[in-house]
Amino acid sequence: MPALAVARELRARGHGVVFVGTERGIEGRLVPAEGFELRKIEIGGLNRVAAAQRIATLVRLPFVTMGCAGHARATSAVFSVGGYVAGPPVIAALLQRKPVVVMEPNAIPGFTNRRISRFVARALVNFPETARFFPPGRTEVTGMPVREEFFQIGPRTRGPVLNLLVTGGSQGSRALNNALRQSWPIFRGSGIAVRIMHQTGTSDFESVREGFAASGLQGEVAPFIRDMAEAFASADIVVCRAGAGTVSELAAAGKPAILVPFPFAADDHQARNAEAMRNAGAARMITDADLNGDSLVRLIKETADSLEEMGAAARKLARPGAARRAADILEEVAGVRRQHFN
C-alpha cells in the first residue's frame, strides 16, 4: 500500500512506474487493478523460514537477480518497501549503481533493508529511532503513506456509550477474538456502557457472531470491515495488532489504542512498533500471553480515562504528505526534472 501511494504520486507527475513482485503476493491483485505494470519474479524468503526453503532461495537468488538486471537498467531509480521480494531487483539496481530509496515503516527494519542499509541513497522511516540502522545523513522521517481519509478524522468527544473498535486485521486474530468473548460478561457486570464493532476475520466469524448476539451488548460483528476509515471515525478506542500500516493509521486519525503485537512477526517488529506508540503516550500495549477478558477490560478502563491526551499524542506522530515527499526524493536522487500535470 505505501508503494502504491508513492506510485500514484509519481504517475501524477508524469513518470512511468513499474512494479516487481510475485504472483502469490498481494501485489499480484492490487498492482494491476491500479493500472500499473507488474513484472513477476519467483523468489522465497531467507529470514525465519525452514532450512530447505532458505537453501532453495539462495540457489535461485543469483539467477533471479540476473533476470532483474534488465528491469534495473531501464530505470532512473528504485523504490523499495522491503520484504524478500525486494532482494533481487534491489541487488540488481545496486550492482548497476542505480540509486535505491528504501521506505522502512517498522521501528526495526526488515531483513532485506538491514542487509542493504549501507548502500542506499536515502532511507525514509516511520519512527525516529529507526534512523540508527542507516548511514548518517541519508535518513528522513517521512512517516508512512496513509490514505487521506484517516487524516480527515477529527477529534471525538466521548458520549455516554464508549465505542470500541476491535480488529485483528483482515484475517482476524484468534487471541483478540477469545479475549473479546471473555470480556462480554465482565462488561455487563461493570456498569460501563459500551458499543463494540468487532472485525473477526472469516474463520471465527460465525461463532463470535452467535455468542455476541446472546451477550446483550450493543454493537456489530463482521468478518471484514470495508471502510476502516469510517470505523476509526466512530471509535473512541481501537484494539488491534501493531503492524506498520495500522499504527500509521492510528496516528493519522489521532486514535487512542490498545496494541496487541502479533508475537510471530519477523524480528518481533510489531512489538517495537507498539513500544514506540506506547512510549509516545499514544497507546497501551499488552502481549498475547497476558491478554484475556480481565486484562482487556482493565486496559480499556484505563484508556477511557485518558482519551483526549492519548489522541493528541497519537496525532503528533502523524506525518501527512509522506507519498509526496517520497516522490520528491526519488526525483532528486534520479536527477530528473519534475513533471507536474493537471
HELIX and SHEET records of a PDB file:
HELIX    1   1 PRO A    2  ALA A   12  1                                  11    
HELIX    2   2 GLU A   27  ALA A   33  1                                   7    
HELIX    3   3 ALA A   51  GLY A   67  1                                  17    
HELIX    4   4 ALA A   69  ARG A   73  1                                   5    
HELIX    5   5 TYR A   84  ALA A   86  5                                   3    
HELIX    6   6 GLY A   87  LEU A   95  1                                   9    
HELIX    7   7 PHE A  111  ILE A  116  1                                   6    
HELIX    8   8 SER A  117  PHE A  119  5                                   3    
HELIX    9   9 PRO A  128  PHE A  133  5                                   6    
HELIX   10  10 GLU A  148  PHE A  151  1                                   4    
HELIX   11  11 ARG A  174  SER A  190  1                                  17    
HELIX   12  12 PHE A  205  ALA A  213  1                                   9    
HELIX   13  13 MET A  228  SER A  234  1                                   7    
HELIX   14  14 ALA A  244  ALA A  253  1                                  10    
HELIX   15  15 ALA A  266  ASP A  268  5                                   3    
HELIX   16  16 HIS A  269  ASN A  279  1                                  11    
HELIX   17  17 GLY A  293  ALA A  304  1                                  12    
HELIX   18  18 LEU A  307  LYS A  316  1                                  10    
HELIX   19  19 ALA A  322  ALA A  334  1                                  13    
SHEET    1   A 2 VAL A  18  GLY A  21  0                                        
SHEET    2   A 2 GLU A  37  LYS A  40  1                                        
SHEET    1   B 4 VAL A  78  SER A  80  0                                        
SHEET    2   B 4 VAL A 100  GLU A 104  1                                        
SHEET    3   B 4 ARG A 122  VAL A 125  1                                        
SHEET    4   B 4 THR A 139  VAL A 141  1                                        
SHEET    1   C 6 GLN A 218  ALA A 222  0                                        
SHEET    2   C 6 VAL A 194  GLN A 199  1                                        
SHEET    3   C 6 LEU A 162  THR A 167  1                                        
SHEET    4   C 6 ILE A 237  CYS A 240  1                                        
SHEET    5   C 6 ALA A 257  LEU A 259  1                                        
SHEET    6   C 6 ALA A 283  MET A 285  1                                        
END                                                                             
